[in-house]
Amino acid sequence: MHRKLKWFAILTTVVMVFVLLGGALVTKTDSGMGCGRSWPLCNGQLIPTEITAELIIELAHRIVSGSAALLVLILSIWAWKTIGHKRETKALAILSVFFLILQALIGAAAVVWGQSSFVLALHFGISLISFASVFLLTLLIFEVDKKLDTTKIRLDKKMKYHTIGVTVYSYIVVYTGALVRHTEASLVCKDWPFCLNSSPFSLPTNLYEWIQMGHRFMAGLIFLWIGYITWMAIKRYKDQKVVVNGWIIAFILVAMQVAAGAAVVFTSLNIFVALAHALFITCLFGLLSYFIMLITRGGMEYSPASNTEDSAEAKAEIKSPNIIPQ
């Protein structure tokens, strides 16, 4: 059922990943001005005559982003008509198109007029919301024929609050990471995990060190937070494999994210390591967004403790039925 739509949704999601990685590549290679102060043309030309590496990277990113915009628009309309009866479909379709257009406009404004690093750092985060919307729309399409069944998922209030909190916090971490890139503070601290391992308790001495160390501190905190939620999921939700497996994957992704962040320093900003760093946070945010969608569906409150007690009482009744003599 909806086989063509599924394949198209997967294609669109993959292209959106390339949009995010392309934006990170543009920033990391300082190729933002590869086409000069000209948009959507490159140096005022439809087909540039003077080819440079920066121009190729910037132009390729624009082409991929333009292709993604067309794919997202088609997917949104197709999903709206096909699975519009599902509660989240229309909202996700609107969000994916709106935020993709918004990130394109911010990118264009940065090229034509220039923007501060603090404004440019929003660009990656806005693209991330658009990606998450497309990713969730794809999962909705796969849910239609029940091959991805999440109807039995129940979460208690504590798990819900932690999930919402860590998702919002992850977006702040994403912003600080983008700020590190846009302020060119990636290698301002030569050591890891401290700025200077020889003086671990010394405070940063300038704005760039504060930005870098602030991001490291926040990344370390989200690693511990997701680790705690994963432990809680394994301990209390053994009967809900989607919850347990989902948080295990989230912990693996955040661990890889932290490792990639350290590797960026150790490899002096190797481009492949830096792109892996962006990829891991993209996947993690998409997964956390999926948890948020499950929470918004509401349903019965789940209490692991009371659930265990009820099950024990039910088993006792089966073993010792209450037989009334006639």
Secondary structure, 3 states (H helix, E strand, C coil): CCHHHHHHHHHHHHHHHHHHHHHHHHHHCCCCCCCCCCCCCECCECCCCCCCHHHHHHHHHHHHHHHHHHHHHHHHHHHHHHHCCCCCHHHHHHHHHHHHHHHHHHHHHHHHCCCCHHHHHHHHHHHHHHHHHHHHHHHHHHHCCCCCCCCCCCCCHHHHHHHHHHHHHHHHHHHHHHHHHHCCCCCCCCCCCCCCCCCCCCCCCCHHHHHHHHHHHHHHHHHHHHHHHHHHHHHHCCCCHHHHHHHHHHHHHHHHHHHHHHHHHHCCCCHHHHHHHHHHHHHHHHHHHHHHHHHHCCCCCCCHHHHHHHHHHHHHHHHCCCCCCC
